[in-house]
Amino acid sequence: MSDDSNCSMSAGKKCLDKLSELISLEVSGDEIYGIMAEIISSVFSEPENTGVVISVGDEDWHSSSYDVSKEYSASLKRDLELGGISYGYINIVYYGSSYSGDEYFTDRDELFLDAVSCRILIICLKDDGRSELDSCNVDAGAYRQILNNSPFIAFLWDTGEGWPVRFVSDNVSILGYTPDDFYSGNILYADLIHPDDLKRVEEEISGYLSAGANDYTQEYRVFNHAGEMRNIYDRTIVRRDEANNPVLFEGIIIDITERVETEEKLKLANEKYSTVFSLNPDVIILSTLDEGVVLEVNDKWESFSGIHRDDIIGKKILEFGLYLSSDDRARYIDGLKESGSVLNFEVNLNIMNTVRTAFMSGRIIELGDAKCLITIIHDITEQKVVEEKLKESEEKFRAVSETAIDAICMMDDSGAVVFWNKAAEEMFGYTSDDVSGKDFMKLFFPENMVSGSEGGLERFSDIGWCPHKGRIFESELLNKNSAKIPVEISSSLLILGDRNFIVSIIRDISERKGYEEDLKDAALKIRTIFDSIADGMYVIDRDYRVIDANKELYDIFGLKPEDLTGKHCYSVFHDAEEPCEVCAARDVFEKGITSRVEKSVTNPDGLVLYYDTFATPITDSSGNVVQAVVSGRNITDMNNYRSSLEEANKKLNLLSSITRHDILNSITIAIGYLGLMKDNIPVEDKDYASKLGMSIKNIQKQIEFTRDYQDMGIKPPEWQAIEPIILECLSEGGGVPSGVHVSLEIIPVTIYADAMLKKAFCNIITNAYKHASGMNNLSFISGNEGGNLVFRICDDGIGIPADKKESIFRPAFGRKHGYGLFLVREILSITGITITESGNEGEGASFEIIIPAGKWQSA
């Protein structure tokens, strides 16, 4: 076989180039043989009369022109053999009648067939080492020559660590290496692979082998000899021993760097196109030129037109009535056909039953064999409205600026005044003509403030920098008489065309400055008052950190501002790590209400002092509690007096109890003796004896009443929850009578009342049991009425006559009724709570208890 002609090598390279292309597309080996059969058939002058069969093992691949049933004039059967090992054959037959010998089977054609043999060599090589390849017959040389002129590199790798190379084709020089670089063992194949890809490649190969795969493909990056990174496509065959263990890898690698780069560029281009098309703020429509059939629309289409994308794709644009006149599209298309593109074609469109004005820009493009139109619709409806209103705005601006109470000044990028309103004239004494074109800084600012301003104006001119932009600042400007006027200035940048302007609004704050001075004086007075208050006071935030304190507090505890400000109050006053359980400020922050508690504090001398502590909320403009004012009044002496008074009262109560006991014993004896004398009293004296007995019993009742009354006012009032008290009263004395339904519709509150509050409620309930004849329902209702808590206890008994409503609260009303309701009113009145009866006779009684604001709070 001849292998020295350029034509032969060209044919071989052509075949291998085609193989490389197929491999890069991940075409399987079986598919490659079929494709190569077609390629071989096509190189002959009469491909339709030339049939090709490629046979490898038990498989055959035929060209489309091959017909086993037809007679053929000539046949060439070429074995594919290397080193005495057959890898199959290629058989070419000619069906034509003009065959004249071997003209079709030249060395060029045979060498072209060698390209297929080379492909079979690459994917079928077994354990032949380099030395064995060198000793192969002449065909091996031809194969190697073709291989070394091909774009892919053949490798045989061991399965050891790093994949030692047993064979590599000479064209490894594509990567700048020689075969000896690998045969020497200095370079393992793994050394070529990019470190960032190596772990992935190893894991993928491990996965393929674990799954029993006999071949696989991979893409990864390698470094050539010069250290340049290249992208590689790797197609590998796994050779296994009789136990199915991998023993050798046979593969080809192809440099696909250009393809990857092309794909990346194409991907980037597609992403750019997709971004421009989909995210364009204007509507984009792709349609056929003549019929206007919509092929594609971008995302903006649906929000603009109200028509879903799926409803318009494949439909003619005219079917949707978007054009108010069909002539508009005709004129638009005529312009496109005339010049190939149209820019800013103004048209009115019917969009969701509303006329919208738009600019349509389009270009004719070719997609395949069809002429299409890409149209961009830019909605200018608002722009039109703005343009119409711009003239009005200019007039309004001048009218507003002339009637504004603040001075308005506009300067160009050199600092020269270009606009000066009437208020500015009145404020500074200069007319518009006086200041027009003059340097604002030099005219109005004191000399010591002008220095260095030129650099700022240069920045303003070059890059649109605006001094003090976005904020208000205070300064002093000179009027025409060089008098300083305190002003407040706010400035903004205005860009007109290619020039920058500063627009400043200047407000005379002379009057406000006077107020501020007054405010400072007021603040000083408030501070003086704060420090002169005899009670210790301090302000804390929601974290219980002290914000401020008055002089009295510092003096009481011997502290300095640095000892208290910013510290937690519970840490300073109670040496605690968290807020106190009993703390007036807790209710302020948790409930937003004023609170009062009594607390003990140890002063620097170790004395325990008692304080009546008040905490009041401080709110922001939204009504949220942000701080609390805490004041404490020293009640140590009062507590001592109260303790002494309580002790004296206890002794007096004890004395009263003993005296009452002795009196009641004497009364009992008197009643006994009176009973014994009953039969011996003369008839004329029996009436006196009866009256004497009644008097003694009345004395007994009055003495017994003092037992209930003696504890009133002994203990200080306290905050008490109403609901638990009512439930306890209902459960006492055998509970609610049978047949009586009780309902509670009360809000959870605590009230400030005498310690005998429970006795008061129990007396009211007992009174209902005894006197509300025919009662079936007893209800308890409460609510906030004008800041007062109104508490009603109602029954559906016989009620109380109008003329008796006040009498029932008198002592010993009706003699047999005792002091019950009188005692209730007295107990409640200790803390300013009132009780009246407001029911209707025959409909039931209603006792109305009013707890004033400040004497109740939500529980």
C-alpha positions in Angstrom: 0.0 0.0 0.0 1.4 3.4 -1.0 1.4 6.2 1.6 3.6 8.9 0.2 1.2 11.1 -1.8 -0.2 14.4 -0.6 -3.5 13.3 -2.0 -3.5 10.2 0.1 -2.7 12.1 3.3 -5.3 14.7 2.4 -7.9 12.0 2.1 -6.9 10.4 5.3 -7.0 13.7 7.2 -10.4 14.5 5.7 -11.7 11.3 7.1 -10.1 11.8 10.5 -11.4 15.4 10.6 -14.9 14.0 10.0 -14.3 11.5 12.8 -13.2 14.3 15.1 -16.3 16.3 14.3 -18.5 13.2 15.0 -16.7 12.4 18.3 -17.0 16.1 19.5 -20.8 15.7 19.0 -20.7 12.6 21.2 -21.8 10.3 18.3 -21.5 6.7 19.4 -19.1 4.2 17.8 -21.9 2.3 16.1 -23.2 5.5 14.5 -19.8 6.5 13.3 -19.4 3.3 11.3 -22.6 3.9 9.5 -21.7 7.5 8.8 -18.3 6.4 7.5 -19.8 3.9 5.2 -21.7 6.8 3.6 -18.6 8.9 3.4 -16.5 6.2 1.7 -19.3 5.6 -0.8 -19.4 9.3 -1.6 -15.7 9.6 -2.7 -16.2 7.5 -5.8 -17.2 9.1 -9.1 -20.4 7.2 -9.1 -21.5 7.0 -5.5 -25.0 5.8 -6.4 -23.4 2.7 -8.0 -20.9 2.1 -5.1 -22.0 0.1 -2.1 -19.9 -0.1 1.1 -20.0 -2.5 4.0 -18.0 -2.1 7.2 -17.8 -5.2 9.3 -16.4 -5.3 12.9 -16.9 -8.5 14.9 -20.4 -9.7 14.3 -21.8 -6.3 13.3 -22.1 -4.9 9.8 -22.8 -1.3 8.7 -24.0 -0.6 5.1 -24.1 2.6 3.0 -27.6 3.5 1.7 -26.4 2.6 -1.9 -25.6 -1.0 -0.9 -28.0 -3.6 -2.2 -27.1 -7.2 -1.4 -29.6 -8.5 -4.0 -27.9 -6.7 -7.0 -25.0 -8.0 -9.1 -21.8 -6.0 -8.9 -19.1 -5.6 -11.4 -16.1 -5.2 -9.1 -15.3 -5.6 -5.4 -12.6 -4.6 -3.1 -12.5 -6.2 0.3 -9.9 -4.7 2.6 -9.0 -6.4 6.0 -8.5 -4.2 9.0 -5.5 -5.8 10.7 -2.8 -4.7 13.1 0.1 -6.9 14.3 -1.6 -10.0 13.1 -4.9 -9.1 14.9 -8.0 -8.7 12.7 -10.4 -5.9 13.6 -12.8 -6.5 10.7 -12.9 -5.5 7.1 -14.3 -3.0 4.6 -15.9 -4.3 1.3 -16.6 -1.9 -1.6 -18.7 -3.1 -4.6 -19.4 -1.4 -7.9 -22.8 -2.0 -9.6 -22.2 0.0 -12.8 -21.5 -1.5 -16.2 -18.6 0.7 -17.2 -16.0 -0.5 -14.7 -12.6 -0.7 -16.4 -10.2 -2.2 -13.9 -8.8 -0.8 -10.7 -9.1 2.9 -11.5 -11.4 3.4 -8.5 -9.2 1.6 -6.2 -6.1 3.7 -6.2 -3.6 4.1 -3.4 -5.5 7.3 -2.5 -8.7 5.4 -2.0 -6.9 2.6 -0.1 -5.3 5.1 2.2 -8.7 6.8 2.7 -10.0 3.4 3.8 -7.0 3.3 6.2 -8.7 6.3 8.0 -11.5 4.0 9.0 -9.0 1.3 10.0 -7.3 3.9 12.2 -10.6 4.7 13.9 -11.1 1.0 14.6 -7.5 0.9 15.9 -8.1 3.7 18.3 -11.2 2.3 19.9 -10.2 -1.4 19.8 -6.5 -1.4 20.8 -6.0 -3.9 23.6 -2.8 -4.4 25.6 -0.3 -3.7 22.8 2.6 -1.6 24.2 4.7 0.9 22.3 7.3 -1.7 21.4 4.7 -4.1 20.0 3.2 -1.3 17.9 6.6 -0.5 16.6 7.0 -4.1 15.4 3.6 -4.2 13.6 3.3 -4.7 9.9 3.4 -1.9 7.4 -0.3 -1.1 8.0 0.5 0.1 11.5 2.8 2.7 10.1 0.1 3.9 7.8 -2.3 4.0 10.7 0.1 5.9 12.8 0.9 8.4 10.0 -2.8 9.1 9.6 -3.3 9.3 13.4 -0.4 11.7 13.9 -1.8 14.0 11.2 -5.2 13.9 12.8 -6.7 16.5 15.3 -7.1 13.9 18.1 -4.5 12.2 20.3 -4.6 8.5 21.2 -3.7 7.3 24.7 -3.4 4.0 26.5 -3.6 4.5 30.3 -2.9 2.2 33.2 -5.5 2.1 36.0 -2.9 3.1 38.6 -2.7 6.3 40.6 -2.4 9.3 38.3 -3.1 7.1 35.3 0.5 6.3 34.0 0.7 6.4 30.1 1.5 3.2 28.3 1.0 4.6 24.8 0.5 8.0 23.3 0.4 9.0 19.7 3.1 11.3 18.3 0.7 14.1 17.8 0.7 14.7 21.5 2.9 17.5 20.3 -0.3 19.4 19.8 -0.1 20.0 23.6 3.6 20.7 23.4 4.7 17.3 24.8 6.6 14.4 23.3 5.7 10.7 23.9 9.0 10.3 25.9 7.7 12.9 28.4 5.1 10.3 29.4 7.1 7.0 28.8 9.8 8.2 31.2 7.3 8.3 34.0 8.1 12.0 34.7 4.6 13.0 33.7 1.4 11.2 34.6 -1.8 11.9 32.7 -3.4 13.3 35.9 -0.6 15.9 36.0 -2.1 17.5 32.8 -5.6 18.0 34.3 -6.6 21.3 35.8 -6.6 21.0 39.7 -10.1 22.4 39.8 -11.4 19.6 37.5 -9.3 16.7 38.7 -11.5 15.6 41.6 -14.6 15.7 39.4 -12.9 13.7 36.7 -11.8 11.1 39.3 -15.3 10.9 40.8 -16.9 10.5 37.4 -14.6 7.7 36.3 -15.1 6.0 39.7 -18.8 6.2 39.1 -18.6 4.8 35.6 -16.4 1.9 36.7 -18.7 1.1 39.7 -21.7 1.0 37.3 -19.9 -1.5 35.0 -19.6 0.9 32.1 -17.3 -0.2 29.2 -16.9 3.3 27.7 -17.6 6.9 28.8 -17.0 10.5 27.7 -15.8 13.5 29.6 -15.0 17.2 29.2 -12.4 18.9 31.3 -9.5 21.3 31.2 -5.8 20.5 30.8 -2.6 22.5 30.7 -0.3 22.3 27.7 3.5 22.3 28.0 3.5 26.1 27.9 1.1 26.2 30.9 -1.8 27.4 28.8 -5.2 26.0 29.7 -7.1 24.0 27.0 -10.5 22.4 26.9 -10.5 18.6 26.2 -13.1 16.1 25.0 -12.2 12.6 26.2 -13.7 9.4 24.8 -12.4 6.3 26.6 -12.9 2.5 26.3 -12.5 0.4 29.5 -10.7 -2.9 29.0 -11.4 -5.5 31.7 -9.8 -8.9 32.6 -11.7 -12.2 32.8 -12.9 -11.2 36.4 -14.4 -8.0 34.8 -11.8 -5.8 36.7 -10.6 -2.7 34.8 -7.0 -3.2 33.6 -6.5 -0.6 30.9 -8.1 2.6 29.5 -8.0 3.2 25.7 -9.0 6.7 24.6 -8.8 9.6 22.4 -8.7 13.3 23.5 -9.6 16.2 21.3 -8.8 19.8 21.9 -12.2 21.5 21.8 -11.0 24.9 23.2 -12.1 26.8 20.2 -15.5 25.0 20.3 -16.0 25.8 24.0 -15.0 29.4 23.4 -17.4 29.6 20.5 -20.2 28.1 22.6 -19.5 30.5 25.4 -19.6 33.4 23.0 -22.7 32.1 21.5 -24.3 31.6 24.9 -23.3 35.1 25.9 -24.7 36.4 22.7 -27.9 34.5 23.2 -28.2 35.8 26.8 -27.6 39.3 25.7 -30.2 38.9 23.0 -32.6 37.3 25.4 -32.0 40.1 28.0 -32.4 42.8 25.4 -35.5 41.2 23.9 -37.3 40.0 27.1 -36.4 42.8 29.5 -36.6 45.7 27.1 -38.9 48.3 28.6 -40.4 48.9 25.2 -42.7 46.4 23.4 -40.9 44.2 20.8 -42.9 42.2 18.2 -41.5 39.8 15.6 -43.9 39.1 12.7 -44.0 38.2 9.1 -43.6 41.2 6.8 -46.6 40.9 4.4 -49.3 39.2 6.5 -48.3 40.4 9.9 -48.4 37.0 11.6 -46.9 37.4 15.0 -44.0 35.0 15.6 -42.8 36.3 19.0 -43.4 39.1 21.6 -41.3 40.1 24.6 -42.4 40.3 28.2 -43.5 43.9 28.0 -46.2 43.0 25.5 -48.7 41.5 27.9 -48.7 44.5 30.4 -48.8 46.9 27.5 -51.6 45.4 25.5 -53.5 43.2 28.1 -53.3 40.3 25.6 -51.6 37.1 26.7 -48.6 36.0 24.7 -50.2 32.6 23.8 -53.3 34.4 22.4 -51.4 36.4 19.8 -48.6 34.1 18.7 -49.5 32.7 15.2 -52.3 35.3 14.7 -52.3 38.3 12.4 -51.7 41.6 14.2 -54.6 43.2 12.4 -57.1 40.8 14.0 -56.7 42.4 17.3 -57.8 45.9 16.3 -54.7 47.6 17.7 -54.5 50.0 14.8 -57.2 52.7 14.9 -56.8 52.8 11.1 -55.5 49.9 8.9 -53.9 52.6 6.7 -51.4 53.3 9.5 -49.9 49.8 9.2 -49.9 50.1 5.4 -47.9 53.3 5.6 -45.6 51.8 8.1 -45.0 48.7 5.9 -44.5 50.9 2.8 -41.8 52.9 4.6 -40.1 49.7 5.7 -40.1 48.2 2.1 -38.7 51.5 0.8 -35.8 51.9 3.1 -35.5 48.6 5.0 -36.1 50.3 8.3 -38.3 53.0 9.9 -37.5 55.1 13.0 -40.1 56.7 15.3 -43.2 56.2 13.2 -45.9 58.0 15.3 -49.2 56.2 15.4 -52.3 56.1 17.7 -53.1 52.6 18.9 -56.2 51.1 20.6 -54.8 49.6 23.8 -57.4 48.1 26.2 -60.1 50.5 24.8 -57.8 53.5 25.4 -56.1 55.5 22.8 -52.3 55.4 23.3 -49.8 57.3 21.2 -46.6 55.5 20.4 -43.4 55.6 18.3 -43.0 52.5 16.2 -39.5 51.6 14.9 -38.9 48.6 12.7 -36.4 46.8 10.5 -36.9 44.1 7.9 -34.9 40.9 8.6 -34.6 37.5 7.0 -35.3 34.4 9.0 -34.6 31.4 6.7 -36.3 32.2 3.4 -38.9 34.4 4.9 -38.9 38.2 5.2 -39.9 39.2 8.7 -40.3 42.4 10.6 -39.1 43.3 14.1 -41.0 46.2 15.6 -40.3 48.2 18.7 -43.2 50.1 20.2 -42.3 53.0 22.5 -45.3 54.4 24.4 -45.1 58.2 24.4 -48.6 58.9 25.7 -47.3 60.3 28.9 -44.6 62.1 27.1 -47.2 63.8 24.9 -49.1 64.8 28.0 -45.9 66.1 29.6 -45.0 68.1 26.5 -48.5 69.6 26.5 -48.2 70.4 30.2 -44.7 71.7 30.0 -45.7 75.0 28.6 -48.3 75.3 31.4 -45.7 74.2 33.9 -43.3 76.9 32.8 -46.0 79.5 33.3 -47.0 78.0 36.6 -43.4 77.9 37.8 -43.0 81.6 37.2 -46.4 82.3 38.8 -45.5 80.1 41.9 -42.0 81.5 42.2 -43.3 85.1 42.0 -45.8 84.4 44.7 -43.6 82.2 47.0 -42.7 83.7 50.4 -39.2 82.2 50.2 -36.4 83.5 48.0 -35.7 81.3 44.9 -32.4 81.7 43.2 -30.9 79.8 40.2 -27.2 79.8 39.3 -25.4 78.4 36.3 -22.3 76.3 36.4 -20.1 79.4 36.8 -22.0 80.6 39.9 -23.7 83.4 38.1 -27.3 84.2 39.0 -29.8 83.4 36.2 -33.1 83.6 38.1 -34.2 85.8 41.0 -37.8 85.9 42.2 -39.8 88.7 43.8 -39.4 87.3 47.4 -35.6 87.4 46.9 -35.8 91.0 45.9 -37.8 91.9 49.1 -35.5 89.8 51.3 -32.1 91.1 50.1 -33.0 94.5 48.5 -31.6 93.6 45.1 -33.8 93.6 42.0 -33.5 90.8 39.4 -31.5 93.1 37.1 -29.1 94.0 40.0 -28.1 90.3 40.5 -28.5 88.8 37.0 -25.1 87.5 35.8 -23.4 88.4 39.1 -21.4 85.9 41.1 -23.7 84.7 43.9 -20.9 83.7 46.3 -19.1 87.1 46.1 -22.3 89.1 46.2 -24.0 87.5 49.2 -21.5 85.6 51.4 -19.1 87.3 53.8 -15.5 87.4 52.4 -14.2 84.8 54.8 -16.7 82.3 53.4 -16.0 82.9 49.7 -12.4 81.7 49.8 -12.0 78.4 48.1 -15.5 78.3 46.7 -14.1 78.5 43.1 -12.9 74.9 43.3 -16.3 73.7 44.3 -18.0 75.5 41.4 -15.5 73.9 39.0 -16.5 70.5 40.3 -20.1 71.5 39.9 -19.5 72.6 36.3 -17.6 69.4 35.3 -19.4 66.6 37.0 -22.7 68.0 38.2 -21.7 68.2 41.9 -24.1 70.2 43.9 -23.0 71.7 47.3 -25.3 70.6 50.1 -27.5 68.7 47.6 -30.3 66.8 49.3 -30.1 68.5 52.7 -30.9 71.8 54.4 -28.2 73.9 55.9 -28.1 77.2 57.7 -25.9 80.2 56.9 -25.8 83.9 56.9 -26.1 86.0 53.8 -25.5 89.7 53.2 -28.3 92.0 52.1 -27.9 95.1 50.0 -27.0 97.1 53.1 -24.3 94.4 54.1 -26.4 93.4 57.1 -26.3 89.7 57.9 -29.5 87.7 57.5 -29.7 84.2 59.1 -31.1 81.9 56.4 -31.9 78.3 55.7 -30.9 77.1 52.3 -31.9 73.9 50.4 -30.4 73.3 47.0 -30.8 70.8 44.1 -29.2 70.1 40.8 -31.0 70.9 37.6 -29.7 69.6 34.3 -31.0 71.5 31.2 -29.4 70.1 28.0 -25.7 69.8 28.6 -25.5 72.4 31.3 -25.8 72.1 35.1 -27.7 74.6 37.3 -28.2 74.9 41.0 -31.7 75.9 42.2 -31.7 77.2 45.8 -34.7 78.0 48.0 -33.6 80.5 50.7 -35.8 81.1 53.8 -35.3 84.0 56.2 -35.1 82.4 59.7 -34.5 85.6 61.7 -37.8 85.1 63.5 -37.1 81.4 64.1 -33.7 82.2 65.5 -35.4 84.4 68.0 -37.8 81.6 68.9 -34.8 79.3 69.3 -33.2 81.7 71.8 -36.5 81.8 73.7 -36.6 78.0 73.6 -33.1 77.9 75.0 -34.2 80.1 77.9 -37.3 77.9 78.4 -35.1 74.8 78.4 -32.9 76.5 81.0 -35.9 77.3 83.1 -37.2 73.7 82.8 -33.8 72.4 83.8 -33.8 74.8 86.8 -37.3 73.6 87.8 -36.2 69.9 87.2 -33.2 70.4 89.5 -35.1 72.3 92.2 -37.8 69.6 92.7 -37.4 68.1 96.1 -38.2 64.6 95.0 -35.5 62.5 93.2 -36.3 62.2 89.5 -34.7 60.5 86.5 -35.5 59.6 82.9 -34.9 56.1 81.5 -35.2 54.5 78.0 -36.9 51.2 77.2 -33.7 49.3 78.2 -33.9 50.9 81.6 -30.8 53.0 81.0 -30.7 56.4 82.7 -30.9 59.3 80.3 -31.0 62.2 82.7 -31.5 62.9 86.5 -32.2 65.9 88.6 -29.9 67.4 91.3 -31.9 66.0 94.2 -31.3 62.4 93.0 -27.6 62.9 92.7 -27.5 64.5 96.2 -29.6 61.7 97.8 -27.3 58.9 96.6 -24.1 60.8 96.4 -23.7 60.2 92.7 -22.2 62.1 89.8 -23.6 62.2 86.3 -21.0 59.8 85.0 -22.0 57.3 87.7 -25.6 57.2 86.5 -26.0 58.3 82.9 -26.1 55.4 80.5 -26.3 52.8 83.4 -29.2 50.5 84.2 -31.3 52.0 87.0 -31.8 48.5 88.6 -28.0 48.1 88.6 -27.3 51.5 90.3 -30.1 51.5 92.8 -30.6 47.8 93.6 -27.4 46.2 92.5 -29.5 43.8 90.4 -28.8 42.3 87.0 -32.3 42.7 85.5 -35.3 45.0 86.0 -37.0 44.7 89.4 -40.1 42.5 89.7 -41.9 45.3 91.4 -41.2 48.4 89.3 -43.3 51.4 88.4 -41.6 51.7 85.0 -42.5 48.1 84.0 -46.2 49.0 83.6 -45.2 52.2 81.6 -43.2 50.1 79.0 -45.5 47.1 79.0 -49.0 48.8 79.2 -48.3 52.4 78.4 -49.9 53.6 81.7 -48.8 55.7 84.6 -47.8 53.5 87.5 -47.1 53.8 91.2 -45.3 51.5 93.6 -43.7 51.7 97.0 -40.1 50.5 97.1 -37.2 50.3 99.5 -33.7 51.5 98.6 -30.5 51.3 100.5 -28.6 54.7 100.6 -24.8 55.1 100.6 -24.8 55.0 104.4 -26.5 51.6 104.4 -29.9 52.9 105.6 -33.0 51.4 104.1 -35.3 54.1 102.9 -38.8 53.8 101.6 -40.0 55.7 98.5 -43.4 56.3 96.9 -42.4 55.8 93.3 -44.3 57.2 90.3 -43.5 56.4 86.6 -45.0 58.4 83.7 -44.6 57.5 80.0 -42.9 59.8 77.4 -44.2 59.1 73.9 -43.0 60.0 70.4 -45.1 61.7 67.7 -46.8 58.3 66.9 -47.8 57.7 70.5 -45.3 55.0 71.1 -43.7 54.9 74.6 -40.0 55.6 74.2 -39.0 56.7 77.7 -40.3 57.0 81.3 -40.0 59.7 83.9 -39.5 58.1 87.4 -39.9 60.2 90.6 -39.5 59.0 94.1 -40.7 60.6 97.3 -39.1 59.6 100.6 -41.9 58.2 102.7 -39.7 56.5 105.3 -41.0 58.7 108.1 -44.6 58.4 106.9 -44.1 54.6 106.8 -42.8 54.7 110.4 -45.8 56.9 111.4 -48.2 54.5 109.6 -46.6 51.5 111.3 -47.0 53.2 114.7 -50.6 54.1 113.9 -51.3 50.5 112.8 -49.8 49.2 116.0 -51.9 51.7 118.1 -55.1 50.8 116.1 -54.4 47.1 116.8 -54.2 47.8 120.5 -57.4 49.9 120.4 -59.1 47.2 118.4 -58.0 44.7 121.0 -59.3 46.9 123.7 -62.5 47.5 121.8 -62.9 43.7 121.2 -62.5 43.0 124.9 -64.8 45.8 125.9 -67.4 44.7 123.3 -67.2 41.1 124.6 -67.7 42.3 128.2 -70.7 44.5 127.2 -72.3 41.7 125.1 -71.9 39.4 128.1 -73.6 42.0 130.4 -76.4 42.4 127.8 -76.9 38.7 127.7 -77.1 38.6 131.5 -79.6 41.5 131.5 -81.8 39.8 128.9 -81.7 36.6 131.0 -82.7 38.4 134.2 -85.4 40.3 132.3 -86.8 36.9 131.1 -86.8 35.6 134.6 -88.7 38.7 135.9 -91.2 38.4 133.0 -93.9 36.6 135.1 -93.4 38.7 138.2 -93.8 42.1 136.6 -97.0 43.8 137.3 -99.4 44.1 134.4 -99.2 47.8 134.4 -95.4 47.6 134.1 -95.2 44.9 131.3 -95.2 47.5 128.5 -92.2 49.2 130.1 -90.5 45.8 130.4 -91.1 45.1 126.7 -89.6 48.4 125.7 -86.7 47.8 128.0 -86.1 44.5 126.3 -86.2 46.0 122.8 -83.7 48.7 123.9 -81.3 46.1 125.2 -81.5 44.2 121.9 -80.9 47.4 119.9 -77.8 48.1 122.1 -76.7 44.5 121.3 -77.1 45.0 117.5 -75.2 48.3 117.6 -72.4 46.7 119.6 -72.3 43.8 117.2 -72.0 46.2 114.2 -68.9 47.7 115.7 -67.3 44.3 115.2 -67.7 44.7 111.4 -66.9 48.4 111.4 -63.7 48.3 113.5 -61.4 47.1 110.7 -62.5 49.9 108.2 -59.5 52.1 107.3 -57.1 50.2 109.5 -55.1 48.9 106.6 -54.1 51.2 103.7 -56.0 50.9 100.5 -54.5 48.5 97.9 -54.9 47.5 94.2 -57.3 44.5 94.0 -58.6 42.5 91.1 -62.5 42.6 91.0 -63.3 39.3 89.2 -61.6 36.9 91.7 -63.4 38.8 94.6 -66.8 38.4 92.9 -66.1 34.7 92.3 -65.2 34.2 96.0 -68.3 36.0 97.2 -70.5 33.8 94.9 -69.0 30.7 96.3 -69.4 31.6 100.0 -72.4 30.6 102.2 -73.5 27.6 100.2 -72.9 29.2 96.8 -75.5 30.7 94.4 -79.1 29.8 95.3 -80.7 27.1 93.2 -82.6 28.5 90.2 -80.5 31.7 89.9 -78.4 32.2 86.8 -75.2 34.3 87.2 -73.5 36.1 84.2 -70.3 38.0 84.2 -69.6 40.6 81.5 -66.8 42.5 83.1 -63.5 43.8 81.8 -60.4 42.5 83.7 -59.4 45.4 86.0 -57.9 46.2 89.4 -59.2 49.0 91.6 -57.7 51.0 94.4 -59.9 50.3 97.4 -60.0 49.6 101.1 -58.9 46.1 102.2 -62.6 45.4 103.1 -63.6 45.6 99.4 -64.5 41.9 99.4 -66.9 42.4 102.4 -68.6 45.2 100.5 -69.2 43.0 97.4 -70.3 40.1 99.5 -72.9 42.3 101.3 -74.4 43.5 98.0 -74.7 39.9 96.8 -76.2 38.7 100.1 -78.6 41.6 100.0 -79.8 40.4 96.6 -80.2 36.8 97.8 -82.3 38.0 100.8 -84.4 40.8 99.4 -84.7 40.3 95.6 -87.9 38.3 95.7 -88.5 36.2 92.6 -84.9 36.7 91.3 -83.9 34.3 88.5 -80.9 36.2 87.0 -78.0 38.0 88.6 -75.5 39.8 86.3 -72.3 41.7 86.8 -71.4 44.2 84.0 -68.6 46.8 83.8 -67.3 49.2 81.2 -65.3 52.4 80.7 -67.6 55.4 80.6 -65.8 58.7 80.1 -62.6 57.5 81.9 -64.6 56.2 84.9 -65.1 52.5 85.4 -68.9 51.9 85.9 -69.7 48.5 87.6 -73.3 47.4 87.7 -74.8 44.5 89.8 -78.3 43.8 88.5 -81.1 41.3 89.4 -84.5 40.7 88.0 -86.3 40.6 91.4 -89.1 42.9 92.6 -86.8 46.0 92.6 -86.7 48.9 95.0 -89.3 51.7 95.2 -88.1 55.1 94.1 -88.6 56.7 97.5 -86.5 54.0 99.1 -83.4 54.1 96.8 -81.4 56.4 99.1 -82.9 55.1 102.4 -81.4 51.6 101.9 -77.9 53.0 102.5 -78.8 54.5 105.9 -77.8 52.8 109.1 -80.4 50.2 110.3 -82.7 51.0 107.5 -86.2 49.6 108.3 -84.7 48.4 111.6 -84.6 44.8 110.5 -82.3 45.4 107.6 -79.2 46.2 109.7 -76.1 48.1 108.5 -75.2 46.0 105.4 -75.5 48.6 102.5 -74.5 51.4 104.9 -71.3 49.5 105.5 -70.8 48.9 101.8 -71.1 52.7 101.0 -68.7 53.5 103.8 -66.1 51.0 102.7 -66.2 52.2 99.1 -66.1 55.9 100.0 -62.7 55.6 101.7 -61.1 55.7 98.2 -63.7 58.0 96.5 -65.8 55.2 95.0 -69.6 55.8 95.0 -72.6 53.5 94.9 -76.2 54.2 94.0 -79.3 52.1 93.1 -80.7 52.9 89.6 -83.1 50.0 88.9 -86.9 50.3 88.2 -89.4 49.0 90.7 -91.0 45.7 89.4 -88.0 45.1 87.0 -85.2 44.4 89.4 -82.5 46.2 91.4 -79.4 47.7 89.8 -76.5 48.8 92.1 -74.2 51.1 90.1 -70.7 51.5 91.4 -68.5 54.3 89.9 -64.7 54.0 90.3 -63.1 57.4 89.3 -60.3 57.6 86.8 -56.9 56.9 88.4 -58.5 54.5 90.9 -58.7 51.7 88.4 -56.5 50.1 85.7 -56.6 47.3 83.3 -55.4 44.0 84.8 
